[in-house]
Amino acid sequence: MAAPGSVVALSGGIGGAKLALGLSRKLPPGALTVIANVGDDFSHLGLHVSPDIDTLVYTLAGLADPQQGWGRAGETWSFMSALAALGGPSWFRLGDGDLAMHVLRTHKLGQGVPLSQVTAEVCAALRIATTILPVTDDRLRTRVRTDQGWLDFQDWFVGHRASLTVREILFDGADAARPLPAVRDALADPELRAVVICPSNPLISIEPILAVPGVREALVARKAPVVAVSPLIGGRAVKGPTAAMLTDLGDVATAAAVAARYRDLIDGYVVDEVDHAAVKQLDVPAIATRTLMITLADRERLAADVLAFADRLRVSA
C-alpha cells in the first residue's frame, strides 16, 4: 500500500522526469510512486533498452545529463566509437556508463526476473526513495504508421529523427498486457493525495500507459484528484515531437487540445502562464503558472504549485 498522503505520477521521459524530481523533493521520502511508460522500450544490439524508465532513474538519482535531459552526466562514448569502426549500427547511441544499465537489465530479464523487479533493484542500488513502476511487465511497444509504412517507435524517433509524418499510432501488445498489481494498488489506495499526469507527450508517453487494460478504469474510479500538466507552452513543446505529432494527426497543438485528450480523467489542468487565456476556455478547473523547468528550483516550484492545486480540488470536491 502506498504511503499515507502519497502521490502517483504518470510519466514518460524528460519532461515527466523533471516534474517527478520536483515532486520527490516536495514530498516525504517514499511518498511518490511514478508509473512509467514502456511503449518506447525496444531491443538494440541484443539489449533491452527502456528509455523512459532510465531517464526517470538517472534523473531521480542525480545522474542525468543536465544538457540533454537523458543519459548519464559525464558520459563517454568509447563503445560507440569502436562499434562504428567495425561497421556496426550506431544510429542509437549507447554511452559507456549507460551500457551497464542495459546489460544488467537484459541479463536479469534473461534469468526470468520481471522488468518491475529489475527496476526496483536498480532504484535500491542507487538509493532512489521514489518507487518507479513500469505500467506492465508484459510486452508493449509503440509503433507509428508513416508514408513509409509501420515503424517501431525508436526507428521513427531516433533513426528518422521524427521527420516522417505520423498517420497513425498503435500500441502493440496493449490489449493482452496486464497492469502491475502495484499499479492498481497505488491508484486504489484510499490515502492517495493526488494523481499527477506529468508534462509528457500525451500521444506516445501517457496514452501507452492508459492503453493497458484496467489503468484508465482505475483512474476514473479513484477518489483523489487527477491533475494534468500541459506539455505545451504557447503551442510548442519544450523538447520532443508533441506539437508536430498532434498536427500530423489532425489535432491542434494547443494546451486546450491536450486537456481534451484527458477529458474523462482529470479534475484539474495546469498550463503555462503564456497560455493563461486557455484557463477560461477549459471545461475543468485550471491554473496558469510557469511550467518551464530549467533549474532544480523550477522543478520544485512547479511541483509545489501542482500539489497545492490538487489539495484545493480535493477540499472543494
C-alpha atoms as one frame of an Amber mdcrd trajectory, in Angstrom:
protein
   0.000   0.000   0.000   1.223   3.490  -0.837   2.397   5.735   1.985  -0.269
   7.980   3.599  -0.666  11.201   1.688   1.140   9.664  -1.233   1.122  10.886
  -4.815   1.089   8.863  -8.036   2.563  10.371 -11.202   2.202   9.115 -14.776
   5.329   9.875 -16.757   7.242   9.441 -19.928  10.828  10.642 -20.234  12.468
  14.046 -19.947   9.606  16.425 -19.107   7.923  13.933 -16.838  11.167  13.091
 -15.077  11.793  16.759 -14.323   8.454  17.140 -12.582   8.868  13.762 -10.862
  12.115  15.058  -9.379  10.381  18.195  -8.171   7.562  16.145  -6.629  10.029
  13.815  -4.931  11.697  16.790  -3.282   8.424  18.336  -2.079   7.066  15.080
  -0.636   8.311  12.891   2.234  10.733  10.131   1.179   8.840   7.212  -0.292
   5.598   9.147  -0.796   5.891   9.327  -4.599   5.148   6.494  -6.999   5.828
   7.006 -10.706   4.042   4.831 -13.254   6.363   4.763 -16.246   5.727   4.327
 -19.950   7.278   1.226 -21.505   5.986   1.720 -25.042   9.372   3.189 -26.002
  11.214   0.020 -24.931  12.995  -1.896 -27.640  15.757  -4.374 -28.322  19.015
  -2.959 -29.683  22.182  -4.979 -30.231  20.510  -7.738 -28.262  19.973  -5.445
 -25.278  16.655  -4.473 -23.713  16.546  -0.663 -23.632  13.933   1.149 -21.510
  14.465   4.842 -22.360  11.728   6.373 -20.197  12.485   4.250 -17.150  16.180
   5.048 -17.486  15.542   8.784 -17.771  13.477   8.616 -14.590  16.141   6.578
 -12.809  19.031   8.842 -13.806  17.069  11.998 -13.021  15.908  10.854  -9.587
  19.390   9.538  -8.772  21.028  12.837  -9.727  22.905  11.181 -12.573  21.144
  12.632 -15.633  22.955  14.711 -18.226  21.845  18.278 -17.392  22.031  19.492
 -21.001  20.338  16.622 -22.821  17.964  15.611 -20.052  18.535  11.958 -20.923
  21.525   9.654 -20.481  24.177   9.980 -17.809  26.169  13.053 -16.907  29.855
  12.850 -17.824  29.176  10.050 -20.303  31.930   8.680 -22.539  31.487   7.047
 -25.921  34.337   4.576 -26.473  31.934   1.730 -27.106  30.075   3.616 -29.816
  33.307   4.690 -31.490  34.555   1.109 -31.553  31.187  -0.154 -32.808  31.091
   2.385 -35.633  34.665   1.475 -36.627  33.516  -2.122 -37.009  30.622  -1.067
 -39.226  28.014  -1.698 -36.551  24.722   0.192 -36.185  25.481   3.498 -34.497
  22.176   5.313 -35.096  21.074   4.735 -31.491  23.827   5.872 -29.167  24.611
   3.927 -26.009  27.125   5.591 -23.722  29.714   3.579 -21.834  28.096   4.151
 -18.439  24.578   3.774 -19.790  25.567   0.482 -21.381  25.911  -1.056 -17.920
  22.200  -0.454 -17.278  21.124  -2.215 -20.465  23.494  -5.149 -19.989  22.345
  -5.688 -16.412  18.653  -5.396 -17.330  18.993  -7.810 -20.258  20.915 -10.280
 -18.101  18.281 -10.260 -15.368  15.364 -10.435 -17.797  17.058 -13.468 -19.344
  17.074 -15.096 -15.904  13.325 -14.602 -15.653  13.374 -11.534 -13.416  10.462
  -9.230 -14.417  11.139  -5.658 -15.548   9.456  -4.235 -12.451  11.797  -6.142
 -10.130  14.854  -5.192 -12.164  13.782  -1.551 -11.921  13.215  -1.830  -8.159
  16.656  -3.378  -7.655  18.343  -0.646  -9.683  16.499   2.036  -7.699  17.568
   0.409  -4.442  21.198   0.246  -5.598  21.096   3.967  -6.488  19.249   4.841
  -3.254  16.202   6.260  -5.002  13.372   6.627  -2.487  10.724   7.108  -5.174
   9.007   3.963  -6.420   9.250   3.615 -10.209   6.767   1.133 -11.666   6.689
   0.134 -15.314   2.986   0.132 -16.108   3.245  -3.514 -17.104   5.763  -6.340
 -17.146   4.226  -7.581 -20.376   5.419  -6.625 -23.836   4.048  -3.279 -25.018
   5.521  -1.420 -27.990   4.539   1.860 -29.610   4.515   1.822 -33.418   3.757
   4.625 -35.847   2.397   4.474 -39.383   4.101   6.804 -41.830   4.113   7.120
 -45.604   6.906   4.521 -45.492   4.678   2.093 -43.607   4.668   0.983 -39.985
   7.809   1.720 -37.974   8.879   0.856 -34.463   8.889   3.984 -32.356  12.661
   4.284 -31.908  13.238   3.684 -35.614  10.937   6.636 -36.335  12.010   8.882
 -33.460  15.772   8.337 -33.463  16.511   6.575 -36.729  14.448   9.014 -38.826
  14.747  11.876 -36.324  10.953  12.130 -36.138  10.987  13.614 -39.646   8.307
  11.379 -41.171   4.671  12.447 -40.906   2.744  10.278 -38.448  -0.541   8.947
 -39.836  -1.498   6.573 -37.031  -0.218   5.281 -33.682  -0.521   1.712 -32.446
   0.277   0.294 -29.003   1.258  -3.211 -29.984   0.548  -5.734 -27.233  -1.571
  -3.380 -25.125  -4.738  -5.482 -25.390  -3.029  -8.506 -23.854  -0.944  -6.591
 -21.310  -1.757  -6.617 -17.616  -1.041  -3.696 -15.306   1.257  -4.419 -12.399
  -0.681  -5.241  -9.236   1.346  -2.470  -7.590  -0.001  -0.012 -10.180  -3.583
  -0.955  -9.362  -2.875  -0.798  -5.644  -1.257   2.641  -5.864  -4.210   4.102
  -7.758  -6.787   2.497  -5.466  -5.152   3.474  -2.167  -7.658   5.375  -0.006
  -4.825   7.508   1.402  -3.845   8.764  -2.043  -3.414  12.545  -2.086  -3.345
  13.125  -5.844  -2.555  11.693  -9.243  -0.377  13.853 -11.479  -0.174  13.394
 -15.239   3.256  14.819 -15.964   4.020  17.138 -18.909   4.949  14.235 -21.153
   3.839  13.689 -24.748   0.196  12.568 -24.410   0.323  10.517 -27.609   3.411
   8.397 -27.036   4.170   8.709 -23.314   0.862   8.869 -21.441  -1.575   7.123
 -23.787   0.510   3.904 -23.904   0.085   3.771 -20.109  -3.653   4.364 -20.430
  -3.898   1.690 -23.143  -3.098  -1.083 -20.675  -6.454  -2.613 -19.706  -7.541
  -1.531 -16.247  -5.378   1.575 -15.910  -7.836   4.078 -17.362 -10.634   2.456
 -15.390  -8.609   2.723 -12.178  -8.004   6.411 -12.829 -11.684   7.027 -13.418
 -12.609   5.158 -10.215 -10.076   6.797  -7.877 -11.196   9.317  -5.268  -8.099
  11.520  -5.233  -7.979  14.441  -7.705  -6.180  13.927 -11.008  -4.211  16.928
 -12.239  -2.530  17.046 -15.660   0.242  19.445 -16.618   0.335  20.654 -20.220
   3.471  19.636 -22.156   2.994  22.605 -24.496   3.980  26.225 -23.927   2.492
  28.633 -26.426   1.739  25.757 -28.779   5.277  24.403 -28.726   6.926  21.534
 -26.887   9.976  22.310 -24.801  11.575  19.155 -26.192  10.319  16.407 -28.443
   7.713  15.978 -31.189   4.459  16.581 -29.267   3.291  19.607 -31.266   4.206
  18.118 -34.652   2.532  14.802 -33.853  -0.712  16.464 -32.783  -0.753  18.409
 -36.033   0.095  15.317 -38.102  -2.892  13.516 -36.609  -5.315  16.331 -37.416
  -5.445  17.906 -33.974  -4.243  21.353 -32.945  -1.064  21.951 -30.959  -2.545
  23.780 -28.001  -2.765  23.285 -24.266  -6.545  23.018 -24.634  -6.226  20.212
 -27.181  -4.099  18.192 -24.775  -6.634  18.773 -21.997  -9.346  17.444 -24.303
  -7.453  14.161 -24.665  -7.642  13.739 -20.885 -11.238  14.973 -20.593 -12.671
  11.861 -18.923  -9.787  11.539 -16.468  -8.786  14.872 -15.000 -10.196  17.091
 -12.284  -7.750  19.917 -12.901  -5.298  21.174 -15.503  -2.128  23.238 -15.283
  -0.969  25.417 -18.194   1.956  27.745 -18.620   1.441  31.416 -17.842   1.723
  32.297 -21.547  -1.372  30.148 -22.123  -3.370  31.841 -19.356  -6.207  32.637
 -21.795  -6.864  28.901 -22.152  -7.841  28.653 -18.497 -11.237  30.258 -19.154
 -11.845  28.081 -22.222 -11.468  24.742 -20.460 -14.330  22.717 -19.026 -12.253
  21.678 -15.997 -10.727  23.845 -13.252  -7.347  25.135 -14.394  -4.489  27.335
 -13.263  -1.725  29.129 -15.131   1.795  29.132 -13.750   5.354  28.879 -15.025
   5.747  25.325 -16.305   9.157  25.708 -17.958  11.599  23.708 -15.815  15.182
  24.819 -16.377  16.574  24.736 -12.846  16.003  22.488  -9.863  14.154  25.389
  -8.233  11.805  25.452 -11.253  11.014  21.767 -10.781  10.310  22.205  -7.090
   8.195  25.326  -7.613   6.026  23.674 -10.271   5.642  20.580  -8.090   4.519
  22.770  -5.196   2.002  24.565  -7.437   0.596  21.270  -8.714   0.266  19.786
  -5.233  -1.372  22.935  -3.851  -3.833  22.944  -6.762  -4.662  19.283  -6.184
  -5.240  19.944  -2.497  -7.658  22.770  -3.322  -9.549  20.498  -5.704  -9.731
  17.830  -3.018 -11.195  20.250  -0.476 -13.753  21.624  -2.921 -14.890  18.216
  -4.171
